[in-house]
Amino acid sequence: MARRIVVLGGGFAGIECARRLESEFGGDPETELVMVSEDNFMLFTPMLPQVASGMIETRHIILPIRTVCKKTKFYEGRIKNIDPRGRTVTLWGSGDRKGVSVSYDFLIVALGSETNFFGMADVEQNAYTMKTLNDAVMLRNRVIDMFEQAENETDSAVKRSLLSFVVAGGGFAGIETAGELMDLLLDARIHYPAIHRRDLRVVVLEALPMILPGFDPGLAEFARKKMAARGIDIRLRTAVTGFDGSRVMTRQLDDDPKSPVDPRIGATSARTLVWTAGVTPVNTIKRSVFKTQKGKIVVDEHLEVPDFPGVFAVGDCAMCVDPGSQKPYPPTAQVATVQAKAAVRNLTALVRGKKKEAFAYKTRGQMAIIGKRTGIATVLGMNVSGFWAWIIWRNVYLSKIPTFEKI
């Protein structure tokens, strides 16, 4: 009897699942492989900051799904509902296209995450994000627009506000965005005679007491000092509480909360806020019948959903806890890819009546760039910083893009 395996999501985890499934079942006439994704391409999100700065072109970080998953039937669409009891996935219709229902025998949910604004409606309305290709292009256009306005602005306070760029979040995305943003500002400035180096300001706001959490503390401190030397203002223990389009409201997290005069409330005059301070699972997961924790699907040690055999969840949308630290694994591409491999192994074992294996994760290292061909990396247990870390970062990430074939 024919079986259908469906993968939901075309990100790092989804693509890795589809490729592994094709290796296992691509030649099996009794197995049909299906993928559903809102876009017909995979976006290489770690390099979005480089698109914003103009270091690379948009086409360099887009991977058409049909060029990689050639044995998988592909549906481009937005998921309306997942019914694990009826083993059906329903897609929204749009315009002349009717909604589609796709049945399955086995399912892998790899729907990733979306930006989390923590309930701050004004931030959601006014801030820029770094989640999609359009986000990177819009941020670059925003920088150029601010330069054009500032070039002919006579009011010094307004000019400073126009040329102030605040990045919320001191994780990978925030630090790399801030570094590339400063590169872009310095490169663009030479075309604007009335704008001087002292007019430019990039501020990073991080609620934790250090940037790049999870990194070696020494490397994180190296990154902070290097960025500070380039003029990037990094403010730790500082949380964003609002943004009205002209001022970023903040709150210090390390002062005395019992003080009669609250010194923790502050504001930074800036017209541009880039929000990279958190992600949350997509609403499709939150409104599903799956048992969730913090919006993520609860899975067992095999990455399988306990109440629904044959359904697996991987990546940002799965609540998978590190047995050592008892904390959820970080929402990174590296973790998602390793989980995808493990889920396919266990799905294959389920199909063939073999024993499933518990998921185990061991980091292969971490890398981040901080601008101007400078980076930090932990590879094979060694800490590397500066130019060579940037070289490692660039080569590793470029090697992860399977093909440059376009359609």
PEWO-V71357 format. One record per backbone hydrogen bond with DSSP energy under -0.5 kcal/mol. CO is the residue of the C=O (numbers start at 1). NH is the residue of the N-H. E is the energy in kcal/mol with one decimal. If there is no record, write none. Layout:
# PEWO-V71357
co:CO nh:NH e:E
co:CO nh:NH e:E
This chain:
# PEWO-V71357
co:3 nh:32 e:-3.0
co:4 nh:6 e:-0.5
co:4 nh:105 e:-2.9
co:4 nh:106 e:-1.9
co:5 nh:34 e:-2.5
co:6 nh:108 e:-2.4
co:7 nh:9 e:-0.6
co:7 nh:36 e:-2.4
co:8 nh:110 e:-2.5
co:11 nh:15 e:-2.7
co:12 nh:16 e:-2.0
co:13 nh:17 e:-2.4
co:14 nh:18 e:-2.5
co:15 nh:19 e:-2.5
co:16 nh:20 e:-2.2
co:17 nh:21 e:-2.7
co:18 nh:22 e:-2.2
co:19 nh:23 e:-1.6
co:20 nh:24 e:-1.8
co:21 nh:25 e:-3.6
co:22 nh:26 e:-1.9
co:25 nh:28 e:-2.1
co:27 nh:29 e:-0.7
co:28 nh:31 e:-1.7
co:30 nh:3 e:-3.0
co:32 nh:5 e:-2.7
co:33 nh:73 e:-2.9
co:34 nh:7 e:-2.7
co:35 nh:75 e:-2.6
co:36 nh:9 e:-3.5
co:37 nh:77 e:-2.0
co:40 nh:65 e:-2.0
co:40 nh:66 e:-0.6
co:42 nh:44 e:-0.5
co:42 nh:63 e:-2.5
co:43 nh:45 e:-1.9
co:44 nh:47 e:-1.9
co:45 nh:48 e:-2.0
co:47 nh:51 e:-1.2
co:48 nh:52 e:-2.2
co:49 nh:53 e:-1.8
co:50 nh:54 e:-0.9
co:50 nh:55 e:-1.6
co:50 nh:56 e:-1.3
co:57 nh:60 e:-1.3
co:58 nh:61 e:-1.6
co:59 nh:62 e:-0.9
co:61 nh:44 e:-2.9
co:62 nh:64 e:-0.5
co:63 nh:42 e:-3.1
co:64 nh:67 e:-1.1
co:64 nh:68 e:-0.6
co:65 nh:68 e:-1.2
co:65 nh:69 e:-2.9
co:68 nh:70 e:-0.9
co:69 nh:72 e:-0.9
co:73 nh:35 e:-2.8
co:75 nh:37 e:-2.2
co:75 nh:77 e:-0.7
co:78 nh:92 e:-2.9
co:81 nh:83 e:-0.5
co:81 nh:90 e:-2.8
co:82 nh:84 e:-0.7
co:82 nh:289 e:-0.5
co:83 nh:87 e:-0.8
co:83 nh:88 e:-2.1
co:87 nh:104 e:-2.1
co:88 nh:83 e:-3.1
co:89 nh:102 e:-3.5
co:90 nh:80 e:-3.0
co:90 nh:81 e:-1.7
co:94 nh:97 e:-2.5
co:96 nh:98 e:-0.5
co:97 nh:94 e:-1.8
co:100 nh:91 e:-3.4
co:101 nh:103 e:-0.5
co:102 nh:89 e:-2.8
co:106 nh:6 e:-2.6
co:107 nh:312 e:-3.0
co:108 nh:8 e:-2.8
co:108 nh:110 e:-0.7
co:109 nh:314 e:-2.4
co:110 nh:11 e:-0.5
co:112 nh:282 e:-0.6
co:114 nh:280 e:-2.9
co:115 nh:117 e:-0.6
co:117 nh:120 e:-2.0
co:119 nh:121 e:-1.2
co:120 nh:124 e:-2.2
co:121 nh:125 e:-2.1
co:122 nh:126 e:-2.0
co:123 nh:127 e:-2.7
co:128 nh:275 e:-3.9
co:132 nh:136 e:-1.5
co:133 nh:137 e:-2.0
co:134 nh:138 e:-2.7
co:135 nh:139 e:-2.2
co:136 nh:140 e:-2.0
co:137 nh:141 e:-2.4
co:138 nh:142 e:-2.3
co:139 nh:143 e:-2.2
co:140 nh:144 e:-1.9
co:141 nh:145 e:-2.3
co:142 nh:146 e:-2.5
co:143 nh:147 e:-2.1
co:144 nh:148 e:-2.2
co:145 nh:149 e:-2.2
co:146 nh:150 e:-2.6
co:147 nh:151 e:-2.3
co:148 nh:152 e:-0.7
co:149 nh:152 e:-0.5
co:150 nh:153 e:-1.3
co:154 nh:156 e:-0.6
co:155 nh:159 e:-2.5
co:156 nh:160 e:-2.2
co:157 nh:161 e:-1.9
co:158 nh:162 e:-2.4
co:159 nh:163 e:-1.7
co:161 nh:164 e:-1.2
co:161 nh:271 e:-1.7
co:163 nh:165 e:-0.5
co:163 nh:201 e:-2.0
co:164 nh:271 e:-0.6
co:164 nh:272 e:-0.9
co:165 nh:203 e:-2.5
co:166 nh:168 e:-0.5
co:166 nh:274 e:-3.3
co:167 nh:169 e:-0.7
co:167 nh:205 e:-2.6
co:168 nh:276 e:-2.5
co:170 nh:212 e:-3.5
co:171 nh:175 e:-2.7
co:172 nh:176 e:-2.5
co:173 nh:177 e:-2.1
co:174 nh:178 e:-2.5
co:175 nh:179 e:-2.3
co:176 nh:180 e:-2.3
co:177 nh:181 e:-2.5
co:178 nh:182 e:-2.2
co:179 nh:183 e:-1.8
co:180 nh:184 e:-2.4
co:181 nh:185 e:-2.5
co:182 nh:186 e:-2.4
co:183 nh:187 e:-2.3
co:184 nh:188 e:-2.6
co:185 nh:189 e:-1.9
co:186 nh:190 e:-0.6
co:188 nh:191 e:-1.9
co:189 nh:192 e:-2.3
co:191 nh:193 e:-0.5
co:192 nh:195 e:-1.8
co:194 nh:196 e:-0.5
co:196 nh:199 e:-1.6
co:196 nh:200 e:-0.6
co:197 nh:200 e:-1.3
co:201 nh:165 e:-2.8
co:202 nh:233 e:-2.7
co:203 nh:167 e:-3.5
co:204 nh:206 e:-0.5
co:204 nh:235 e:-3.2
co:205 nh:169 e:-3.1
co:206 nh:238 e:-2.6
co:208 nh:237 e:-2.2
co:212 nh:215 e:-2.0
co:216 nh:220 e:-2.5
co:217 nh:221 e:-2.3
co:218 nh:222 e:-2.0
co:219 nh:223 e:-2.5
co:220 nh:224 e:-2.2
co:221 nh:225 e:-2.5
co:222 nh:226 e:-2.5
co:223 nh:227 e:-2.4
co:224 nh:228 e:-2.3
co:225 nh:229 e:-2.3
co:226 nh:230 e:-1.0
co:227 nh:232 e:-2.5
co:228 nh:231 e:-1.5
co:231 nh:202 e:-0.6
co:231 nh:233 e:-0.6
co:232 nh:234 e:-0.8
co:233 nh:204 e:-3.1
co:233 nh:235 e:-0.6
co:234 nh:236 e:-0.6
co:235 nh:206 e:-2.5
co:237 nh:253 e:-2.7
co:239 nh:251 e:-2.1
co:242 nh:249 e:-2.7
co:246 nh:270 e:-1.7
co:247 nh:244 e:-1.4
co:247 nh:249 e:-0.7
co:248 nh:268 e:-2.1
co:249 nh:241 e:-2.9
co:249 nh:242 e:-1.2
co:250 nh:266 e:-2.2
co:251 nh:239 e:-2.4
co:255 nh:257 e:-0.6
co:256 nh:259 e:-1.5
co:260 nh:262 e:-0.6
co:261 nh:263 e:-1.0
co:262 nh:265 e:-0.7
co:264 nh:252 e:-2.4
co:266 nh:250 e:-2.6
co:268 nh:248 e:-2.9
co:268 nh:270 e:-0.6
co:272 nh:166 e:-2.5
co:273 nh:128 e:-3.3
co:273 nh:275 e:-0.6
co:274 nh:168 e:-2.9
co:274 nh:276 e:-0.7
co:275 nh:130 e:-0.6
co:278 nh:116 e:-2.3
co:280 nh:114 e:-3.2
co:282 nh:285 e:-1.1
co:282 nh:286 e:-1.4
co:283 nh:287 e:-2.3
co:285 nh:288 e:-1.4
co:291 nh:298 e:-2.7
co:293 nh:296 e:-1.8
co:296 nh:293 e:-2.4
co:297 nh:319 e:-3.3
co:300 nh:303 e:-2.0
co:301 nh:359 e:-3.8
co:303 nh:313 e:-1.9
co:304 nh:300 e:-2.5
co:304 nh:306 e:-0.6
co:305 nh:308 e:-1.5
co:308 nh:311 e:-1.7
co:310 nh:107 e:-2.4
co:310 nh:312 e:-0.5
co:311 nh:305 e:-3.1
co:312 nh:109 e:-3.2
co:314 nh:317 e:-0.7
co:315 nh:318 e:-1.8
co:317 nh:297 e:-3.0
co:318 nh:320 e:-1.3
co:319 nh:299 e:-1.2
co:319 nh:321 e:-0.5
co:320 nh:329 e:-2.2
co:322 nh:326 e:-2.6
co:327 nh:322 e:-3.0
co:330 nh:332 e:-2.2
co:332 nh:336 e:-2.2
co:333 nh:337 e:-2.4
co:334 nh:338 e:-1.9
co:335 nh:339 e:-2.5
co:336 nh:340 e:-2.1
co:337 nh:341 e:-1.8
co:338 nh:342 e:-1.9
co:339 nh:343 e:-2.8
co:340 nh:344 e:-2.2
co:341 nh:345 e:-2.0
co:342 nh:346 e:-2.2
co:343 nh:347 e:-2.6
co:344 nh:348 e:-2.7
co:345 nh:349 e:-2.1
co:346 nh:350 e:-2.1
co:347 nh:351 e:-2.3
co:348 nh:352 e:-2.2
co:349 nh:354 e:-3.1
co:350 nh:353 e:-0.7
co:364 nh:380 e:-0.7
co:366 nh:378 e:-3.0
co:368 nh:376 e:-2.9
co:371 nh:374 e:-0.5
co:374 nh:370 e:-2.8
co:374 nh:371 e:-0.6
co:375 nh:386 e:-2.3
co:376 nh:368 e:-2.4
co:377 nh:379 e:-0.5
co:377 nh:384 e:-3.3
co:378 nh:366 e:-1.4
co:379 nh:382 e:-2.3
co:382 nh:379 e:-2.4
co:384 nh:377 e:-2.8
co:386 nh:375 e:-1.7
co:386 nh:390 e:-1.5
co:387 nh:391 e:-2.2
co:388 nh:392 e:-2.4
co:389 nh:393 e:-2.6
co:390 nh:394 e:-2.6
co:391 nh:395 e:-2.5
co:392 nh:396 e:-2.6
co:393 nh:397 e:-2.4
co:394 nh:398 e:-2.3
co:395 nh:399 e:-1.9
co:396 nh:400 e:-0.9
co:397 nh:400 e:-0.6
co:398 nh:401 e:-1.0
co:400 nh:402 e:-0.9
